[in-house]
Amino acid sequence: MRLFLQLSKIITFLLMLLFFCCMEKKLIPAAYSAELNAQQSIKTNKQIKSKGVIQKMSQAKVLKVYPGVWKLTFNEPEPYTPISLFPHKPAEKGIDKLPAVDAYPVNPDYIQGKATERGYQLSIPLSDDEQVYGLGLQLMSLNQRGKKKMIRVNSDPSADLGDSHAPVPFYVTTSGYGILIDTFRYTTFYFGTEKRKSVSKSNSVNSKIDAIDAEDLYRSTAGNSGEVIIEIPRAKGVDIYIFAGPDMLNAVQRYNLFSGGGCVPSIWGLGAWYRCKANSKDEEVIAAAKSLRDDDIPCDVIGLEPGWQAHSYSCTHTWSDLFPNPEEMMRKLKVMNVRVNTWTHSFTHPDSPIYEDLIPYSGDYLVWDGLVPDFADEKARNIYADFVEKMHVDKGVSGYKVDECDNSDYISYPWSYPEISQFPSGLDGEQMH
C-alpha cells in the first residue's frame, strides 16, 4: 500500500508536470511569436491595421548610383524634389577619388517605410553610442541625438525646434555615413527620442529613473531609442540617399560632390565688406570707398541696401534715381579694387519691366503686392535671370544679398506667401519655401 501511494504521488506529479509543460508549450511560443513579430515589423512587409487603415511596412528598391552612394526608393516619391530640380550634375571625378567603400554603411534591409494617413514614415537604425549632426543651419544645437526637429524655413527661429534660415534634410552620424531625405516638405526627425511598444516587459522593468528635478527626469530618457523616425507630411513615398564614409568627413565630402561639388569662392568675396545705408546716393558710395582706402581700412566689397532700386518691398529690380549712372559708379569702384553687392529679393512689383511676363509663371498669392515667381518653371527662371544679368551683372554688379527668401510665418507679423499657395509648376507654398 505504501508503495502504491508513493507511485500515485509520482504519477500525479508527472501528470501535473506534463500538464504545465503542455500549457507552457502552448502559451510561450505564442507570446514569443507576438514579440518577435513586433520586433520584426520594422524589417518585414507585415501589415498593421491602425484606425481602419492598412499600413504596410515596406523595404526600398536599392540602386547604387555612384561609388559609396546608394539611392533607396520607397513607394511613389513626389515629382518635385530637391534632386529632381537641381540643375547641376554630381562631380563624378571627385567622387571617384574618395576612399572606396564596397559595403553598405547601414544595411538597407533595416531601413523601412510605410504610408500613413499623415504622409510617409521612415525608420532608420541608430546604435546606442551613435551621435547625429546636420539638418543644415541649426543655430541652437549641434548634436541632434535625443532631439525632435521639424525643419522649416523661418527667418526668426525662437527655439531649438528645427526652424532655420537654411534647413537641409541631411544628417551625418559618428558611424561614418550620411542620410539625405529628398523632399521639399517640412520633415520631422525623431533622433532616438521614441521607443516602440513591446509585448514584453523586459524593456521596462529595469528602467528605473533617478532624477532630482524635472530637467534631470526629461534628460534621462532623451536619445535612448535605437532608431531615427522620419515623417514626410502628405507624401506617398520618398527617395533617400545613403552616403558612405568611411568616416564623417568622407561622408560629407561625398554628399557635397554628389550635389555638384560647389564652387571655389572668389578671394574678394572672403574679404572685408561694408554696407552703405539704405538711402545712400552714388557719390556717397564712392566717397565711402575712397575714405576707407585713404584711411587704410580694408574693404573688398561695398553693399547697396534697398534704396538702390526704384521700388523695394516688393522689387522692380531697376535702378533708382539715387544711381543715375550705375555703370560709371561701379567703374570708379573697380579702379579702387572694390566690388559691388546689391540687396534684393525675388518678389516682383507691378512697376517692374518683367511683371507682365511673370504673371503666368507665378503663384496665386502676392507678397508686398508683388508676384512670387515660380522658379520651378524654367521659363520663370529665364525671365528673371536674363533681366538681372542685363540690368545688373553686365553693368558691374558682382553679387547679391538675397533677402526675405527664408519666410517669416512664425513671428508676430508674418509677411510671406502661405503654405496653401499654388504654383503653375504644381508646387505648393510649403514646397516652394
C-alpha positions in Angstrom: 0.0 0.0 0.0 2.8 2.4 0.9 4.5 1.6 -2.4 1.2 2.2 -4.2 0.8 5.6 -2.6 4.3 6.6 -3.5 3.7 5.6 -7.1 0.5 7.5 -7.1 2.2 10.6 -5.9 4.9 10.2 -8.5 2.4 9.7 -11.3 0.3 12.7 -10.1 3.5 14.8 -10.1 4.4 13.6 -13.6 0.9 14.4 -14.9 1.0 17.9 -13.4 4.4 18.5 -14.9 3.2 17.2 -18.2 0.2 19.5 -18.0 2.2 22.6 -17.2 4.7 21.7 -19.9 1.9 21.5 -22.4 0.5 24.8 -21.2 3.9 26.4 -21.5 4.4 24.9 -25.0 1.0 26.3 -26.0 1.4 29.8 -24.5 5.1 30.7 -24.6 5.6 30.3 -28.3 2.6 32.4 -28.9 3.9 35.2 -26.7 7.4 34.8 -28.2 6.0 34.8 -31.7 4.0 38.0 -31.0 7.1 39.8 -29.6 9.2 38.6 -32.5 6.6 39.9 -35.0 6.5 43.2 -33.1 10.3 43.4 -33.3 10.4 42.4 -37.0 7.5 44.7 -38.1 10.2 47.3 -38.9 12.0 44.7 -41.0 9.3 42.9 -42.9 6.3 43.5 -45.1 3.9 42.9 -42.2 0.6 44.7 -42.4 -0.6 46.7 -39.4 -4.1 47.9 -39.1 -4.4 51.3 -37.4 -7.5 53.4 -37.3 -9.1 51.4 -40.1 -6.2 51.9 -42.5 -3.9 49.1 -43.5 -0.3 50.4 -43.1 2.3 48.4 -44.8 6.0 48.3 -43.7 8.0 48.1 -46.9 11.6 47.8 -48.0 13.1 50.1 -50.6 14.3 49.5 -54.1 18.0 49.9 -53.8 20.2 51.4 -56.5 23.9 52.2 -56.3 24.2 55.5 -58.2 27.9 56.4 -57.6 30.7 54.8 -55.6 29.7 54.9 -52.0 26.3 56.4 -52.8 23.0 54.4 -52.7 19.5 55.5 -53.7 16.6 53.9 -51.8 13.2 54.4 -53.3 10.1 53.9 -51.2 6.7 53.6 -52.9 5.8 56.7 -55.1 8.0 59.8 -54.4 6.7 63.2 -55.2 7.6 64.5 -58.7 9.2 67.7 -57.5 12.1 67.3 -55.1 15.5 69.0 -54.5 17.3 66.4 -56.6 14.8 66.4 -59.4 15.0 70.2 -59.8 18.7 70.6 -59.1 20.4 72.0 -62.2 24.0 70.6 -61.6 25.3 67.1 -62.1 27.3 65.3 -59.5 31.1 65.8 -59.6 31.9 62.2 -60.6 35.6 62.6 -60.9 35.8 64.0 -57.3 33.6 61.1 -56.0 35.9 58.6 -57.7 38.9 60.0 -55.7 37.3 59.3 -52.3 38.1 56.1 -50.4 36.5 53.1 -51.9 33.6 51.7 -49.9 32.0 48.4 -51.0 29.7 47.6 -48.1 26.6 49.5 -47.0 27.4 51.7 -44.1 23.9 51.0 -42.8 22.0 47.9 -44.1 19.1 49.0 -46.4 17.2 45.9 -45.2 16.8 47.7 -41.8 15.6 51.0 -43.3 11.9 50.7 -43.6 9.0 52.9 -44.6 5.2 53.0 -44.5 2.5 55.2 -45.9 0.0 56.6 -43.3 -2.9 59.0 -43.3 -0.4 61.7 -42.3 2.1 61.1 -45.0 5.1 58.8 -45.2 7.3 57.5 -42.3 10.8 56.1 -42.3 12.7 54.1 -39.7 16.5 54.1 -39.8 18.6 52.2 -37.2 20.6 54.2 -34.7 23.2 52.5 -32.4 23.5 53.2 -28.7 26.6 55.4 -29.0 25.9 57.0 -32.4 25.8 60.8 -32.4 24.0 62.8 -35.1 24.8 66.1 -36.7 23.3 68.1 -39.5 19.9 69.4 -40.8 21.5 72.5 -42.4 21.9 75.7 -40.5 20.8 75.0 -36.9 21.7 78.0 -34.7 20.7 76.5 -31.3 22.2 73.0 -31.3 25.0 71.0 -32.9 24.4 67.4 -31.8 20.8 66.3 -32.7 20.8 63.0 -30.8 17.8 63.0 -28.4 16.0 65.8 -30.2 12.9 66.2 -32.3 13.3 68.6 -35.2 10.8 69.8 -37.7 12.8 71.6 -40.4 11.0 74.6 -41.7 12.3 77.7 -43.5 11.9 80.5 -41.0 13.9 83.7 -40.6 13.3 84.1 -36.9 13.7 80.8 -35.0 12.8 81.3 -31.4 13.6 77.8 -30.0 15.6 74.7 -30.9 12.8 73.1 -32.9 14.3 72.9 -36.4 13.3 76.3 -37.8 16.1 77.9 -39.7 17.2 80.3 -42.4 18.6 77.4 -44.4 17.4 73.9 -43.2 18.6 70.8 -45.1 17.1 67.3 -44.8 20.6 65.8 -44.5 22.4 64.4 -41.4 25.6 62.6 -40.7 26.5 60.3 -37.8 29.6 59.3 -35.9 29.3 55.9 -37.5 30.6 57.5 -40.7 27.7 57.8 -43.1 25.2 60.5 -44.2 21.5 60.3 -45.0 19.7 62.7 -47.4 15.8 62.8 -47.5 14.9 64.0 -51.0 11.9 66.2 -50.1 10.8 69.9 -50.0 8.3 69.1 -47.2 8.5 70.3 -43.6 10.0 67.0 -42.5 10.1 65.9 -38.8 13.1 63.9 -37.4 13.0 62.0 -34.2 16.6 61.3 -33.4 16.4 58.4 -30.9 13.6 60.1 -28.9 10.8 57.5 -29.3 10.5 53.9 -28.1 8.1 51.5 -29.7 5.7 49.4 -27.7 6.8 45.9 -26.9 4.7 42.9 -25.8 7.4 42.1 -23.3 8.0 43.9 -20.0 11.7 43.1 -20.2 12.5 46.5 -21.8 10.9 48.5 -18.9 11.2 46.5 -15.7 14.8 47.7 -15.1 14.3 51.3 -16.4 14.4 52.9 -13.0 14.9 56.7 -13.3 16.8 58.6 -10.6 16.1 62.3 -11.1 16.4 65.2 -8.7 14.4 67.6 -10.7 12.2 67.8 -13.9 15.1 68.6 -16.2 17.0 65.5 -15.0 13.9 63.5 -15.5 13.4 64.6 -19.1 17.1 64.4 -19.9 17.4 60.8 -18.5 15.5 59.2 -21.4 16.5 61.6 -24.2 18.1 59.8 -27.1 17.7 56.3 -25.7 15.8 54.8 -28.7 17.6 52.8 -31.3 16.1 54.4 -34.4 15.6 57.6 -36.3 12.0 58.1 -37.2 11.3 60.5 -40.0 7.9 61.7 -41.2 7.4 63.4 -44.5 3.9 65.0 -44.5 1.5 64.5 -47.3 3.9 62.3 -49.3 3.1 58.8 -50.6 6.7 57.8 -50.9 10.2 59.2 -50.9 13.7 58.7 -52.2 16.6 58.7 -49.7 20.3 58.6 -50.3 23.0 57.0 -48.2 26.5 58.4 -48.4 29.3 56.2 -47.1 32.4 57.5 -45.4 34.2 55.5 -44.1 34.3 58.5 -41.7 32.1 61.6 -41.2 34.4 63.8 -43.3 34.3 61.5 -46.3 30.5 61.1 -46.0 30.1 64.9 -46.1 32.6 65.2 -49.0 30.6 62.5 -50.9 27.4 64.4 -50.3 29.0 67.7 -51.4 30.4 66.2 -54.6 27.0 64.5 -55.3 25.5 67.9 -55.0 27.8 69.3 -57.7 30.8 70.0 -55.6 30.1 73.7 -55.2 32.4 76.4 -56.5 35.6 78.0 -55.2 34.6 81.4 -53.9 36.3 84.5 -55.2 39.1 85.7 -53.0 37.5 89.2 -52.7 34.3 87.5 -51.5 36.1 86.3 -48.4 37.5 89.8 -47.7 36.1 92.7 -45.7 32.6 94.0 -46.5 31.0 97.4 -45.9 27.3 98.1 -46.4 26.1 101.6 -47.1 22.9 103.0 -45.5 19.7 102.4 -47.5 19.3 105.8 -48.9 22.9 106.4 -50.0 23.5 108.2 -53.3 26.1 107.1 -55.9 28.5 109.9 -55.0 28.2 108.9 -51.3 29.0 105.3 -52.1 32.1 106.4 -54.0 33.1 108.8 -51.2 32.8 106.0 -48.6 35.0 103.7 -50.6 37.6 106.4 -51.1 37.6 107.3 -47.3 38.2 103.6 -46.4 41.1 103.5 -48.9 42.6 106.8 -47.6 42.4 105.5 -44.0 44.0 102.2 -45.0 40.9 100.3 -43.8 40.4 97.0 -45.7 37.4 96.9 -47.9 36.8 94.4 -50.7 33.0 94.7 -51.2 30.5 97.5 -50.8 26.9 96.6 -50.4 23.9 98.6 -51.6 20.8 98.3 -49.5 17.1 98.6 -50.7 17.4 102.3 -51.8 19.3 101.3 -54.9 16.1 100.0 -56.5 13.3 102.2 -57.9 10.9 100.3 -55.6 11.7 97.7 -52.9 9.3 95.6 -50.9 8.4 94.4 -53.5 11.1 94.9 -56.1 11.3 96.5 -59.5 14.8 95.2 -59.9 15.6 98.5 -61.6 18.0 101.3 -60.6 16.5 104.3 -58.6 17.2 108.0 -59.2 19.9 107.7 -56.5 22.0 106.0 -59.1 21.6 107.8 -62.4 24.7 106.1 -63.9 25.4 102.9 -62.1 27.9 101.7 -64.7 30.1 104.7 -64.1 29.9 104.4 -60.3 30.9 100.7 -60.5 33.7 101.6 -62.9 35.2 104.0 -60.3 34.8 101.5 -57.5 36.6 98.8 -59.6 39.5 101.2 -60.1 39.8 101.2 -56.2 39.5 97.4 -56.4 36.1 97.4 -54.7 33.3 95.1 -55.8 29.5 95.9 -55.6 27.0 93.6 -53.9 23.3 94.6 -54.1 20.4 93.8 -51.8 17.3 92.2 -53.4 14.5 89.7 -53.2 12.5 88.0 -56.0 9.0 89.4 -55.1 8.3 91.4 -58.2 6.5 94.8 -58.1 3.9 95.8 -60.7 6.2 98.6 -61.9 8.9 96.1 -62.8 9.6 95.6 -66.6 9.2 91.9 -66.1 6.0 91.9 -64.1 3.7 91.2 -67.0 5.9 88.4 -68.3 6.0 86.7 -64.9 2.2 86.8 -64.3 1.6 83.3 -65.9 4.6 81.9 -64.1 3.9 83.0 -60.6 2.0 81.8 -57.5 -1.6 82.7 -56.6 -0.7 84.9 -53.6 1.2 88.2 -53.5 3.9 89.4 -51.1 4.1 93.2 -50.6 1.8 93.4 -53.7 4.5 91.6 -55.7 4.4 88.4 -57.7 6.1 85.3 -56.3 7.9 83.8 -59.4 7.6 80.0 -59.8 11.3 79.2 -60.0 10.5 75.5 -60.5 9.5 76.6 -64.0 12.4 77.1 -66.5 10.5 80.0 -68.2 10.2 81.9 -64.9 13.9 81.3 -64.2 14.9 82.5 -67.6 12.7 85.7 -67.5 14.2 86.6 -64.1 17.8 85.6 -64.8 18.0 87.3 -68.2 16.7 90.6 -66.8 19.0 90.8 -63.8 22.0 89.7 -65.9 21.3 92.6 -68.4 20.4 95.2 -65.8 22.9 94.3 -63.1 25.7 91.9 -63.8 26.6 93.3 -67.2 26.8 96.8 -65.6 29.2 95.6 -63.0 27.3 94.0 -60.1 29.4 91.2 -58.6 26.9 89.6 -56.3 23.6 89.7 -54.3 22.4 89.8 -50.8 19.2 87.8 -51.4 16.8 88.8 -48.6 13.3 87.7 -47.5 13.8 84.3 -49.2 13.6 82.5 -45.8 9.9 83.0 -44.8 8.6 84.5 -41.6 5.2 83.0 -40.9 6.0 82.3 -37.3 6.6 85.8 -35.9 4.2 88.5 -34.7 3.7 90.0 -38.2 4.0 87.3 -40.9 4.6 88.6 -44.4 5.5 85.7 -46.7 3.2 83.7 -49.0 1.2 80.9 -47.3 1.8 77.2 -47.5 -1.6 76.9 -49.2 -0.2 78.8 -52.2 -0.3 77.0 -55.6 2.2 77.5 -58.4 1.9 76.7 -62.1 4.6 74.0 -61.9 2.5 72.0 -59.4 4.4 73.0 -56.2 2.5 74.3 -53.2 3.7 77.0 -50.8 5.3 74.6 -48.4 7.5 73.1 -51.1 8.3 76.5 -52.6 9.5 77.8 -49.3 
